[in-house]
């Protein structure tokens, strides 16, 4: 789906059919509407997909670097050293 912006009034993201956005009408059969199929997602529904810290900011980069470092340590302990925790 093609990201078509944020609706402030209802606090949700709008996604449109990518074929309709590109005006490739003949190949799209997802909706009878001229505008194409529209799907909305709500930010508060899934914090993993829509985190409170935007992914484009430097703060996110620092948080993500720490998170992946922790995951690498867990992988090293569980898979490489074959440690199990009871
Ligand atoms: Zn479509």
PDB file of the backbone (N, CA, C, O) and the ligand in Angstrom, with CONECT records:
HET     ZN  A 101       1
ATOM      1  N   UNK A   1       0.842  -1.189   0.000  1.00  0.00           N
ATOM      2  CA  UNK A   1       0.000   0.000   0.000  1.00  0.00           C
ATOM      3  C   UNK A   1       0.878   1.240   0.000  1.00  0.00           C
ATOM      4  O   UNK A   1       2.008   1.220   0.489  1.00  0.00           O
ATOM      5  N   UNK A   2       0.352   2.298  -0.545  1.00  0.00           N
ATOM      6  CA  UNK A   2       1.072   3.560  -0.663  1.00  0.00           C
ATOM      7  C   UNK A   2       0.654   4.481   0.486  1.00  0.00           C
ATOM      8  O   UNK A   2      -0.533   4.734   0.692  1.00  0.00           O
ATOM      9  N   UNK A   3       1.640   4.975   1.227  1.00  0.00           N
ATOM     10  CA  UNK A   3       1.337   5.861   2.343  1.00  0.00           C
ATOM     11  C   UNK A   3       0.823   7.184   1.810  1.00  0.00           C
ATOM     12  O   UNK A   3       1.492   7.851   1.021  1.00  0.00           O
ATOM     13  N   UNK A   4      -0.369   7.556   2.246  1.00  0.00           N
ATOM     14  CA  UNK A   4      -1.020   8.736   1.695  1.00  0.00           C
ATOM     15  C   UNK A   4      -1.235   9.820   2.746  1.00  0.00           C
ATOM     16  O   UNK A   4      -2.028  10.736   2.526  1.00  0.00           O
ATOM     17  N   UNK A   5      -0.557   9.738   3.864  1.00  0.00           N
ATOM     18  CA  UNK A   5      -0.607  10.821   4.833  1.00  0.00           C
ATOM     19  C   UNK A   5      -1.272  10.456   6.137  1.00  0.00           C
ATOM     20  O   UNK A   5      -1.819   9.365   6.297  1.00  0.00           O
ATOM     21  N   UNK A   6      -1.214  11.390   7.065  1.00  0.00           N
ATOM     22  CA  UNK A   6      -1.755  11.213   8.398  1.00  0.00           C
ATOM     23  C   UNK A   6      -3.012  12.060   8.552  1.00  0.00           C
ATOM     24  O   UNK A   6      -2.998  13.252   8.244  1.00  0.00           O
ATOM     25  N   UNK A   7      -4.085  11.460   9.023  1.00  0.00           N
ATOM     26  CA  UNK A   7      -5.334  12.181   9.266  1.00  0.00           C
ATOM     27  C   UNK A   7      -5.309  12.694  10.694  1.00  0.00           C
ATOM     28  O   UNK A   7      -5.402  11.911  11.639  1.00  0.00           O
ATOM     29  N   UNK A   8      -5.185  13.997  10.857  1.00  0.00           N
ATOM     30  CA  UNK A   8      -5.099  14.578  12.195  1.00  0.00           C
ATOM     31  C   UNK A   8      -6.406  14.450  12.961  1.00  0.00           C
ATOM     32  O   UNK A   8      -6.395  14.223  14.171  1.00  0.00           O
ATOM     33  N   UNK A   9      -7.524  14.591  12.275  1.00  0.00           N
ATOM     34  CA  UNK A   9      -8.802  14.594  12.978  1.00  0.00           C
ATOM     35  C   UNK A   9      -9.103  13.260  13.658  1.00  0.00           C
ATOM     36  O   UNK A   9      -9.698  13.240  14.735  1.00  0.00           O
ATOM     37  N   UNK A  10      -8.706  12.157  13.051  1.00  0.00           N
ATOM     38  CA  UNK A  10      -8.966  10.847  13.652  1.00  0.00           C
ATOM     39  C   UNK A  10      -7.698  10.132  14.108  1.00  0.00           C
ATOM     40  O   UNK A  10      -7.764   8.992  14.568  1.00  0.00           O
ATOM     41  N   UNK A  11      -6.550  10.785  13.985  1.00  0.00           N
ATOM     42  CA  UNK A  11      -5.254  10.255  14.395  1.00  0.00           C
ATOM     43  C   UNK A  11      -5.021   8.862  13.802  1.00  0.00           C
ATOM     44  O   UNK A  11      -4.898   7.873  14.525  1.00  0.00           O
ATOM     45  N   UNK A  12      -4.964   8.814  12.493  1.00  0.00           N
ATOM     46  CA  UNK A  12      -4.737   7.545  11.812  1.00  0.00           C
ATOM     47  C   UNK A  12      -3.982   7.783  10.512  1.00  0.00           C
ATOM     48  O   UNK A  12      -3.975   8.886   9.965  1.00  0.00           O
ATOM     49  N   UNK A  13      -3.339   6.705  10.029  1.00  0.00           N
ATOM     50  CA  UNK A  13      -2.589   6.775   8.784  1.00  0.00           C
ATOM     51  C   UNK A  13      -3.449   6.252   7.644  1.00  0.00           C
ATOM     52  O   UNK A  13      -4.226   5.310   7.798  1.00  0.00           O
ATOM     53  N   UNK A  14      -3.285   6.884   6.519  1.00  0.00           N
ATOM     54  CA  UNK A  14      -4.084   6.523   5.352  1.00  0.00           C
ATOM     55  C   UNK A  14      -3.183   5.847   4.331  1.00  0.00           C
ATOM     56  O   UNK A  14      -2.101   6.343   4.016  1.00  0.00           O
ATOM     57  N   UNK A  15      -3.644   4.702   3.813  1.00  0.00           N
ATOM     58  CA  UNK A  15      -2.894   3.939   2.819  1.00  0.00           C
ATOM     59  C   UNK A  15      -3.783   3.711   1.612  1.00  0.00           C
ATOM     60  O   UNK A  15      -4.943   3.325   1.753  1.00  0.00           O
ATOM     61  N   UNK A  16      -3.239   3.950   0.422  1.00  0.00           N
ATOM     62  CA  UNK A  16      -4.012   3.782  -0.811  1.00  0.00           C
ATOM     63  C   UNK A  16      -3.411   2.692  -1.680  1.00  0.00           C
ATOM     64  O   UNK A  16      -2.246   2.323  -1.531  1.00  0.00           O
ATOM     65  N   UNK A  17      -4.218   2.197  -2.574  1.00  0.00           N
ATOM     66  CA  UNK A  17      -3.761   1.203  -3.546  1.00  0.00           C
ATOM     67  C   UNK A  17      -2.648   1.830  -4.401  1.00  0.00           C
ATOM     68  O   UNK A  17      -2.854   2.892  -4.989  1.00  0.00           O
ATOM     69  N   UNK A  18      -1.480   1.192  -4.477  1.00  0.00           N
ATOM     70  CA  UNK A  18      -0.371   1.782  -5.228  1.00  0.00           C
ATOM     71  C   UNK A  18      -0.638   1.868  -6.725  1.00  0.00           C
ATOM     72  O   UNK A  18      -0.104   2.751  -7.395  1.00  0.00           O
ATOM     73  N   UNK A  19      -1.446   0.974  -7.254  1.00  0.00           N
ATOM     74  CA  UNK A  19      -1.729   1.022  -8.686  1.00  0.00           C
ATOM     75  C   UNK A  19      -2.609   2.219  -9.037  1.00  0.00           C
ATOM     76  O   UNK A  19      -2.429   2.842 -10.084  1.00  0.00           O
ATOM     77  N   UNK A  20      -3.557   2.538  -8.163  1.00  0.00           N
ATOM     78  CA  UNK A  20      -4.412   3.708  -8.399  1.00  0.00           C
ATOM     79  C   UNK A  20      -3.631   5.007  -8.240  1.00  0.00           C
ATOM     80  O   UNK A  20      -3.880   5.984  -8.947  1.00  0.00           O
ATOM     81  N   UNK A  21      -2.689   5.006  -7.308  1.00  0.00           N
ATOM     82  CA  UNK A  21      -1.872   6.204  -7.109  1.00  0.00           C
ATOM     83  C   UNK A  21      -1.040   6.470  -8.359  1.00  0.00           C
ATOM     84  O   UNK A  21      -0.860   7.617  -8.769  1.00  0.00           O
ATOM     85  N   UNK A  22      -0.534   5.389  -8.960  1.00  0.00           N
ATOM     86  CA  UNK A  22       0.305   5.537 -10.159  1.00  0.00           C
ATOM     87  C   UNK A  22      -0.516   5.617 -11.437  1.00  0.00           C
ATOM     88  O   UNK A  22       0.050   5.683 -12.529  1.00  0.00           O
ATOM     89  N   UNK A  23      -1.830   5.613 -11.322  1.00  0.00           N
ATOM     90  CA  UNK A  23      -2.752   5.680 -12.461  1.00  0.00           C
ATOM     91  C   UNK A  23      -2.616   4.493 -13.397  1.00  0.00           C
ATOM     92  O   UNK A  23      -2.780   4.635 -14.609  1.00  0.00           O
ATOM     93  N   UNK A  24      -2.320   3.339 -12.855  1.00  0.00           N
ATOM     94  CA  UNK A  24      -2.285   2.116 -13.642  1.00  0.00           C
ATOM     95  C   UNK A  24      -3.628   1.404 -13.458  1.00  0.00           C
ATOM     96  O   UNK A  24      -3.678   0.265 -12.993  1.00  0.00           O
ATOM     97  N   UNK A  25      -4.694   2.075 -13.820  1.00  0.00           N
ATOM     98  CA  UNK A  25      -6.052   1.623 -13.530  1.00  0.00           C
ATOM     99  C   UNK A  25      -6.380   0.249 -14.109  1.00  0.00           C
ATOM    100  O   UNK A  25      -7.096  -0.526 -13.476  1.00  0.00           O
ATOM    101  N   UNK A  26      -5.875  -0.064 -15.288  1.00  0.00           N
ATOM    102  CA  UNK A  26      -6.288  -1.287 -15.950  1.00  0.00           C
ATOM    103  C   UNK A  26      -5.846  -2.537 -15.203  1.00  0.00           C
ATOM    104  O   UNK A  26      -6.472  -3.588 -15.347  1.00  0.00           O
ATOM    105  N   UNK A  27      -4.798  -2.451 -14.421  1.00  0.00           N
ATOM    106  CA  UNK A  27      -4.297  -3.638 -13.733  1.00  0.00           C
ATOM    107  C   UNK A  27      -4.852  -3.774 -12.329  1.00  0.00           C
ATOM    108  O   UNK A  27      -4.629  -4.795 -11.679  1.00  0.00           O
ATOM    109  N   UNK A  28      -5.569  -2.774 -11.847  1.00  0.00           N
ATOM    110  CA  UNK A  28      -6.057  -2.802 -10.474  1.00  0.00           C
ATOM    111  C   UNK A  28      -7.512  -3.267 -10.420  1.00  0.00           C
ATOM    112  O   UNK A  28      -8.370  -2.727 -11.118  1.00  0.00           O
ATOM    113  N   UNK A  29      -7.783  -4.274  -9.582  1.00  0.00           N
ATOM    114  CA  UNK A  29      -9.143  -4.761  -9.395  1.00  0.00           C
ATOM    115  C   UNK A  29      -9.503  -4.834  -7.921  1.00  0.00           C
ATOM    116  O   UNK A  29     -10.393  -5.592  -7.536  1.00  0.00           O
ATOM    117  N   UNK A  30      -8.825  -4.061  -7.101  1.00  0.00           N
ATOM    118  CA  UNK A  30      -9.056  -4.162  -5.662  1.00  0.00           C
ATOM    119  C   UNK A  30     -10.317  -3.415  -5.228  1.00  0.00           C
ATOM    120  O   UNK A  30     -10.867  -3.712  -4.168  1.00  0.00           O
ATOM    121  N   UNK A  31     -10.776  -2.469  -6.010  1.00  0.00           N
ATOM    122  CA  UNK A  31     -11.956  -1.706  -5.631  1.00  0.00           C
ATOM    123  C   UNK A  31     -12.631  -1.155  -6.883  1.00  0.00           C
ATOM    124  O   UNK A  31     -11.990  -0.942  -7.912  1.00  0.00           O
ATOM    125  N   UNK A  32     -13.937  -0.930  -6.769  1.00  0.00           N
ATOM    126  CA  UNK A  32     -14.654  -0.325  -7.889  1.00  0.00           C
ATOM    127  C   UNK A  32     -14.552   1.196  -7.856  1.00  0.00           C
ATOM    128  O   UNK A  32     -14.937   1.870  -8.811  1.00  0.00           O
ATOM    129  N   UNK A  33     -14.042   1.721  -6.776  1.00  0.00           N
ATOM    130  CA  UNK A  33     -13.913   3.161  -6.622  1.00  0.00           C
ATOM    131  C   UNK A  33     -12.830   3.722  -7.538  1.00  0.00           C
ATOM    132  O   UNK A  33     -11.813   3.073  -7.785  1.00  0.00           O
ATOM    133  N   UNK A  34     -13.057   4.928  -8.036  1.00  0.00           N
ATOM    134  CA  UNK A  34     -12.058   5.593  -8.871  1.00  0.00           C
ATOM    135  C   UNK A  34     -10.808   5.921  -8.054  1.00  0.00           C
ATOM    136  O   UNK A  34      -9.700   5.947  -8.589  1.00  0.00           O
ATOM    137  N   UNK A  35     -10.993   6.169  -6.760  1.00  0.00           N
ATOM    138  CA  UNK A  35      -9.894   6.524  -5.861  1.00  0.00           C
ATOM    139  C   UNK A  35      -9.070   5.303  -5.478  1.00  0.00           C
ATOM    140  O   UNK A  35      -7.919   5.439  -5.065  1.00  0.00           O
ATOM    141  N   UNK A  36      -9.645   4.115  -5.609  1.00  0.00           N
ATOM    142  CA  UNK A  36      -8.940   2.892  -5.245  1.00  0.00           C
ATOM    143  C   UNK A  36      -9.193   2.509  -3.803  1.00  0.00           C
ATOM    144  O   UNK A  36      -9.823   3.247  -3.047  1.00  0.00           O
ATOM    145  N   UNK A  37      -8.694   1.351  -3.439  1.00  0.00           N
ATOM    146  CA  UNK A  37      -8.896   0.854  -2.076  1.00  0.00           C
ATOM    147  C   UNK A  37      -8.109   1.713  -1.086  1.00  0.00           C
ATOM    148  O   UNK A  37      -6.964   2.090  -1.335  1.00  0.00           O
ATOM    149  N   UNK A  38      -8.750   2.009   0.033  1.00  0.00           N
ATOM    150  CA  UNK A  38      -8.124   2.805   1.088  1.00  0.00           C
ATOM    151  C   UNK A  38      -8.182   2.013   2.393  1.00  0.00           C
ATOM    152  O   UNK A  38      -9.229   1.483   2.766  1.00  0.00           O
ATOM    153  N   UNK A  39      -7.056   1.944   3.071  1.00  0.00           N
ATOM    154  CA  UNK A  39      -6.967   1.261   4.356  1.00  0.00           C
ATOM    155  C   UNK A  39      -6.406   2.247   5.368  1.00  0.00           C
ATOM    156  O   UNK A  39      -5.485   3.004   5.063  1.00  0.00           O
ATOM    157  N   UNK A  40      -6.964   2.235   6.568  1.00  0.00           N
ATOM    158  CA  UNK A  40      -6.483   3.103   7.631  1.00  0.00           C
ATOM    159  C   UNK A  40      -5.864   2.251   8.737  1.00  0.00           C
ATOM    160  O   UNK A  40      -6.379   1.186   9.076  1.00  0.00           O
ATOM    161  N   UNK A  41      -4.762   2.732   9.290  1.00  0.00           N
ATOM    162  CA  UNK A  41      -4.168   2.090  10.450  1.00  0.00           C
ATOM    163  C   UNK A  41      -4.062   3.131  11.556  1.00  0.00           C
ATOM    164  O   UNK A  41      -3.834   4.314  11.302  1.00  0.00           O
ATOM    165  N   UNK A  42      -4.230   2.668  12.770  1.00  0.00           N
ATOM    166  CA  UNK A  42      -4.197   3.568  13.916  1.00  0.00           C
ATOM    167  C   UNK A  42      -2.871   3.414  14.637  1.00  0.00           C
ATOM    168  O   UNK A  42      -2.420   2.297  14.891  1.00  0.00           O
ATOM    169  N   UNK A  43      -2.260   4.515  14.959  1.00  0.00           N
ATOM    170  CA  UNK A  43      -0.939   4.502  15.587  1.00  0.00           C
ATOM    171  C   UNK A  43      -0.954   3.801  16.925  1.00  0.00           C
ATOM    172  O   UNK A  43      -0.035   3.041  17.230  1.00  0.00           O
ATOM    173  N   UNK A  44      -1.959   4.034  17.721  1.00  0.00           N
ATOM    174  CA  UNK A  44      -1.967   3.481  19.064  1.00  0.00           C
ATOM    175  C   UNK A  44      -2.234   1.984  19.060  1.00  0.00           C
ATOM    176  O   UNK A  44      -2.076   1.338  20.096  1.00  0.00           O
ATOM    177  N   UNK A  45      -2.632   1.416  17.934  1.00  0.00           N
ATOM    178  CA  UNK A  45      -2.908  -0.007  17.874  1.00  0.00           C
ATOM    179  C   UNK A  45      -1.637  -0.837  17.925  1.00  0.00           C
ATOM    180  O   UNK A  45      -1.624  -1.902  18.541  1.00  0.00           O
ATOM    181  N   UNK A  46      -0.571  -0.373  17.292  1.00  0.00           N
ATOM    182  CA  UNK A  46       0.637  -1.183  17.201  1.00  0.00           C
ATOM    183  C   UNK A  46       1.863  -0.293  17.365  1.00  0.00           C
ATOM    184  O   UNK A  46       2.313   0.357  16.421  1.00  0.00           O
ATOM    185  N   UNK A  47       2.389  -0.278  18.579  1.00  0.00           N
ATOM    186  CA  UNK A  47       3.549   0.570  18.851  1.00  0.00           C
ATOM    187  C   UNK A  47       4.812   0.055  18.177  1.00  0.00           C
ATOM    188  O   UNK A  47       5.761   0.815  17.987  1.00  0.00           O
ATOM    189  N   UNK A  48       4.839  -1.219  17.813  1.00  0.00           N
ATOM    190  CA  UNK A  48       6.007  -1.737  17.113  1.00  0.00           C
ATOM    191  C   UNK A  48       6.068  -1.171  15.691  1.00  0.00           C
ATOM    192  O   UNK A  48       7.148  -0.847  15.196  1.00  0.00           O
ATOM    193  N   UNK A  49       4.944  -1.056  15.057  1.00  0.00           N
ATOM    194  CA  UNK A  49       4.921  -0.486  13.708  1.00  0.00           C
ATOM    195  C   UNK A  49       4.962   1.033  13.728  1.00  0.00           C
ATOM    196  O   UNK A  49       5.559   1.652  12.848  1.00  0.00           O
ATOM    197  N   UNK A  50       4.331   1.634  14.727  1.00  0.00           N
ATOM    198  CA  UNK A  50       4.251   3.086  14.797  1.00  0.00           C
ATOM    199  C   UNK A  50       4.769   3.545  16.151  1.00  0.00           C
ATOM    200  O   UNK A  50       3.981   3.871  17.039  1.00  0.00           O
ATOM    201  N   UNK A  51       6.079   3.573  16.317  1.00  0.00           N
ATOM    202  CA  UNK A  51       6.640   3.939  17.617  1.00  0.00           C
ATOM    203  C   UNK A  51       6.430   5.413  17.926  1.00  0.00           C
ATOM    204  O   UNK A  51       6.207   6.232  17.034  1.00  0.00           O
ATOM    205  N   UNK A  52       6.508   5.732  19.241  1.00  0.00           N
ATOM    206  CA  UNK A  52       6.311   7.123  19.645  1.00  0.00           C
ATOM    207  C   UNK A  52       7.468   7.998  19.179  1.00  0.00           C
ATOM    208  O   UNK A  52       7.287   9.186  18.912  1.00  0.00           O
ATOM    209  N   UNK A  53       8.664   7.404  19.082  1.00  0.00           N
ATOM    210  CA  UNK A  53       9.819   8.135  18.558  1.00  0.00           C
ATOM    211  C   UNK A  53       9.880   7.894  17.052  1.00  0.00           C
ATOM    212  O   UNK A  53       9.999   6.744  16.627  1.00  0.00           O
ATOM    213  N   UNK A  54       9.803   8.932  16.241  1.00  0.00           N
ATOM    214  CA  UNK A  54       9.827   8.730  14.786  1.00  0.00           C
ATOM    215  C   UNK A  54      11.137   8.096  14.328  1.00  0.00           C
ATOM    216  O   UNK A  54      12.208   8.414  14.845  1.00  0.00           O
ATOM    217  N   UNK A  55      11.036   7.200  13.356  1.00  0.00           N
ATOM    218  CA  UNK A  55      12.217   6.485  12.882  1.00  0.00           C
ATOM    219  C   UNK A  55      13.193   7.395  12.144  1.00  0.00           C
ATOM    220  O   UNK A  55      14.354   7.030  11.960  1.00  0.00           O
ATOM    221  N   UNK A  56      12.757   8.533  11.735  1.00  0.00           N
ATOM    222  CA  UNK A  56      13.626   9.416  10.958  1.00  0.00           C
ATOM    223  C   UNK A  56      14.512  10.305  11.835  1.00  0.00           C
ATOM    224  O   UNK A  56      15.374  11.009  11.310  1.00  0.00           O
ATOM    225  N   UNK A  57      14.320  10.289  13.151  1.00  0.00           N
ATOM    226  CA  UNK A  57      15.079  11.206  14.009  1.00  0.00           C
ATOM    227  C   UNK A  57      16.308  10.502  14.587  1.00  0.00           C
ATOM    228  O   UNK A  57      16.336   9.274  14.665  1.00  0.00           O
ATOM    229  N   UNK A  58      17.328  11.274  14.994  1.00  0.00           N
ATOM    230  CA  UNK A  58      18.562  10.693  15.546  1.00  0.00           C
ATOM    231  C   UNK A  58      18.339   9.924  16.846  1.00  0.00           C
ATOM    232  O   UNK A  58      19.080   8.985  17.136  1.00  0.00           O
ATOM    233  N   UNK A  59      17.343  10.302  17.625  1.00  0.00           N
ATOM    234  CA  UNK A  59      17.059   9.592  18.873  1.00  0.00           C
ATOM    235  C   UNK A  59      16.727   8.133  18.600  1.00  0.00           C
ATOM    236  O   UNK A  59      17.175   7.236  19.314  1.00  0.00           O
ATOM    237  N   UNK A  60      15.933   7.908  17.555  1.00  0.00           N
ATOM    238  CA  UNK A  60      15.563   6.542  17.170  1.00  0.00           C
ATOM    239  C   UNK A  60      16.798   5.719  16.830  1.00  0.00           C
ATOM    240  O   UNK A  60      16.896   4.553  17.211  1.00  0.00           O
ATOM    241  N   UNK A  61      17.734   6.322  16.117  1.00  0.00           N
ATOM    242  CA  UNK A  61      18.952   5.619  15.709  1.00  0.00           C
ATOM    243  C   UNK A  61      19.721   5.135  16.941  1.00  0.00           C
ATOM    244  O   UNK A  61      20.199   4.001  16.966  1.00  0.00           O
ATOM    245  N   UNK A  62      19.842   5.993  17.963  1.00  0.00           N
ATOM    246  CA  UNK A  62      20.547   5.600  19.173  1.00  0.00           C
ATOM    247  C   UNK A  62      19.845   4.480  19.914  1.00  0.00           C
ATOM    248  O   UNK A  62      20.489   3.547  20.395  1.00  0.00           O
ATOM    249  N   UNK A  63      18.527   4.570  20.009  1.00  0.00           N
ATOM    250  CA  UNK A  63      17.749   3.536  20.692  1.00  0.00           C
ATOM    251  C   UNK A  63      17.864   2.210  19.941  1.00  0.00           C
ATOM    252  O   UNK A  63      18.043   1.154  20.549  1.00  0.00           O
ATOM    253  N   UNK A  64      17.761   2.276  18.636  1.00  0.00           N
ATOM    254  CA  UNK A  64      17.798   1.058  17.825  1.00  0.00           C
ATOM    255  C   UNK A  64      19.168   0.389  17.887  1.00  0.00           C
ATOM    256  O   UNK A  64      19.261  -0.838  17.915  1.00  0.00           O
ATOM    257  N   UNK A  65      20.231   1.192  17.909  1.00  0.00           N
ATOM    258  CA  UNK A  65      21.576   0.627  18.025  1.00  0.00           C
ATOM    259  C   UNK A  65      21.731  -0.146  19.330  1.00  0.00           C
ATOM    260  O   UNK A  65      22.314  -1.230  19.344  1.00  0.00           O
ATOM    261  N   UNK A  66      21.209   0.409  20.432  1.00  0.00           N
ATOM    262  CA  UNK A  66      21.288  -0.286  21.719  1.00  0.00           C
ATOM    263  C   UNK A  66      20.466  -1.569  21.702  1.00  0.00           C
ATOM    264  O   UNK A  66      20.878  -2.594  22.246  1.00  0.00           O
ATOM    265  N   UNK A  67      19.303  -1.496  21.073  1.00  0.00           N
ATOM    266  CA  UNK A  67      18.424  -2.667  21.017  1.00  0.00           C
ATOM    267  C   UNK A  67      19.066  -3.801  20.225  1.00  0.00           C
ATOM    268  O   UNK A  67      19.038  -4.950  20.663  1.00  0.00           O
ATOM    269  N   UNK A  68      19.639  -3.496  19.073  1.00  0.00           N
ATOM    270  CA  UNK A  68      20.254  -4.550  18.263  1.00  0.00           C
ATOM    271  C   UNK A  68      21.487  -5.100  18.954  1.00  0.00           C
ATOM    272  O   UNK A  68      21.799  -6.280  18.793  1.00  0.00           O
ATOM    273  N   UNK A  69      22.200  -4.279  19.721  1.00  0.00           N
ATOM    274  CA  UNK A  69      23.360  -4.775  20.474  1.00  0.00           C
ATOM    275  C   UNK A  69      22.905  -5.799  21.509  1.00  0.00           C
ATOM    276  O   UNK A  69      23.547  -6.834  21.690  1.00  0.00           O
ATOM    277  N   UNK A  70      21.798  -5.509  22.186  1.00  0.00           N
ATOM    278  CA  UNK A  70      21.275  -6.452  23.168  1.00  0.00           C
ATOM    279  C   UNK A  70      20.855  -7.755  22.492  1.00  0.00           C
ATOM    280  O   UNK A  70      21.104  -8.835  23.028  1.00  0.00           O
ATOM    281  N   UNK A  71      20.229  -7.669  21.337  1.00  0.00           N
ATOM    282  CA  UNK A  71      19.811  -8.879  20.622  1.00  0.00           C
ATOM    283  C   UNK A  71      21.014  -9.711  20.190  1.00  0.00           C
ATOM    284  O   UNK A  71      20.962 -10.941  20.209  1.00  0.00           O
ATOM    285  N   UNK A  72      22.090  -9.043  19.804  1.00  0.00           N
ATOM    286  CA  UNK A  72      23.299  -9.782  19.414  1.00  0.00           C
ATOM    287  C   UNK A  72      23.894 -10.519  20.616  1.00  0.00           C
ATOM    288  O   UNK A  72      24.386 -11.638  20.474  1.00  0.00           O
ATOM    289  N   UNK A  73      23.852  -9.904  21.786  1.00  0.00           N
ATOM    290  CA  UNK A  73      24.352 -10.561  22.995  1.00  0.00           C
ATOM    291  C   UNK A  73      23.495 -11.780  23.317  1.00  0.00           C
ATOM    292  O   UNK A  73      24.033 -12.839  23.637  1.00  0.00           O
ATOM    293  N   UNK A  74      22.175 -11.651  23.238  1.00  0.00           N
ATOM    294  CA  UNK A  74      21.285 -12.791  23.492  1.00  0.00           C
ATOM    295  C   UNK A  74      21.564 -13.930  22.519  1.00  0.00           C
ATOM    296  O   UNK A  74      21.615 -15.094  22.916  1.00  0.00           O
ATOM    297  N   UNK A  75      21.746 -13.590  21.242  1.00  0.00           N
ATOM    298  CA  UNK A  75      22.033 -14.610  20.232  1.00  0.00           C
ATOM    299  C   UNK A  75      23.337 -15.313  20.543  1.00  0.00           C
ATOM    300  O   UNK A  75      23.433 -16.535  20.424  1.00  0.00           O
ATOM    301  N   UNK A  76      24.334 -14.554  20.938  1.00  0.00           N
ATOM    302  CA  UNK A  76      25.644 -15.125  21.244  1.00  0.00           C
ATOM    303  C   UNK A  76      25.531 -16.106  22.417  1.00  0.00           C
ATOM    304  O   UNK A  76      26.125 -17.183  22.380  1.00  0.00           O
ATOM    305  N   UNK A  77      24.783 -15.744  23.443  1.00  0.00           N
ATOM    306  CA  UNK A  77      24.650 -16.604  24.617  1.00  0.00           C
ATOM    307  C   UNK A  77      23.824 -17.844  24.308  1.00  0.00           C
ATOM    308  O   UNK A  77      24.200 -18.950  24.696  1.00  0.00           O
ATOM    309  N   UNK A  78      22.708 -17.671  23.618  1.00  0.00           N
ATOM    310  CA  UNK A  78      21.782 -18.794  23.411  1.00  0.00           C
ATOM    311  C   UNK A  78      22.264 -19.751  22.335  1.00  0.00           C
ATOM    312  O   UNK A  78      22.235 -20.965  22.537  1.00  0.00           O
ATOM    313  N   UNK A  79      22.713 -19.225  21.182  1.00  0.00           N
ATOM    314  CA  UNK A  79      23.035 -20.091  20.057  1.00  0.00           C
ATOM    315  C   UNK A  79      24.505 -20.484  20.025  1.00  0.00           C
ATOM    316  O   UNK A  79      24.825 -21.661  19.860  1.00  0.00           O
ATOM    317  N   UNK A  80      25.389 -19.528  20.178  1.00  0.00           N
ATOM    318  CA  UNK A  80      26.809 -19.836  20.054  1.00  0.00           C
ATOM    319  C   UNK A  80      27.340 -20.577  21.281  1.00  0.00           C
ATOM    320  O   UNK A  80      28.066 -21.563  21.152  1.00  0.00           O
ATOM    321  N   UNK A  81      26.973 -20.093  22.480  1.00  0.00           N
ATOM    322  CA  UNK A  81      27.449 -20.735  23.701  1.00  0.00           C
ATOM    323  C   UNK A  81      26.489 -21.815  24.197  1.00  0.00           C
ATOM    324  O   UNK A  81      26.793 -22.520  25.159  1.00  0.00           O
ATOM    325  N   UNK A  82      25.350 -21.945  23.555  1.00  0.00           N
ATOM    326  CA  UNK A  82      24.344 -22.956  23.891  1.00  0.00           C
ATOM    327  C   UNK A  82      23.955 -22.904  25.378  1.00  0.00           C
ATOM    328  O   UNK A  82      23.816 -23.934  26.038  1.00  0.00           O
ATOM    329  N   UNK A  83      23.785 -21.686  25.877  1.00  0.00           N
ATOM    330  CA  UNK A  83      23.372 -21.500  27.255  1.00  0.00           C
ATOM    331  C   UNK A  83      21.847 -21.515  27.318  1.00  0.00           C
ATOM    332  O   UNK A  83      21.172 -20.897  26.495  1.00  0.00           O
ATOM    333  N   UNK A  84      21.329 -22.219  28.288  1.00  0.00           N
ATOM    334  CA  UNK A  84      19.884 -22.214  28.495  1.00  0.00           C
ATOM    335  C   UNK A  84      19.614 -21.684  29.891  1.00  0.00           C
ATOM    336  O   UNK A  84      20.418 -21.864  30.805  1.00  0.00           O
ATOM    337  N   UNK A  85      18.506 -21.050  30.039  1.00  0.00           N
ATOM    338  CA  UNK A  85      18.126 -20.465  31.316  1.00  0.00           C
ATOM    339  C   UNK A  85      16.904 -21.187  31.834  1.00  0.00           C
ATOM    340  O   UNK A  85      15.897 -21.299  31.135  1.00  0.00           O
ATOM    341  N   UNK A  86      16.988 -21.676  33.059  1.00  0.00           N
ATOM    342  CA  UNK A  86      15.865 -22.400  33.645  1.00  0.00           C
ATOM    343  C   UNK A  86      15.149 -21.560  34.657  1.00  0.00           C
ATOM    344  O   UNK A  86      14.172 -22.012  35.254  1.00  0.00           O
TER     345      UNK A  86
HETATM  346 ZN    ZN A 101      -5.814  -1.515  -6.417  1.00  0.00          ZN
END
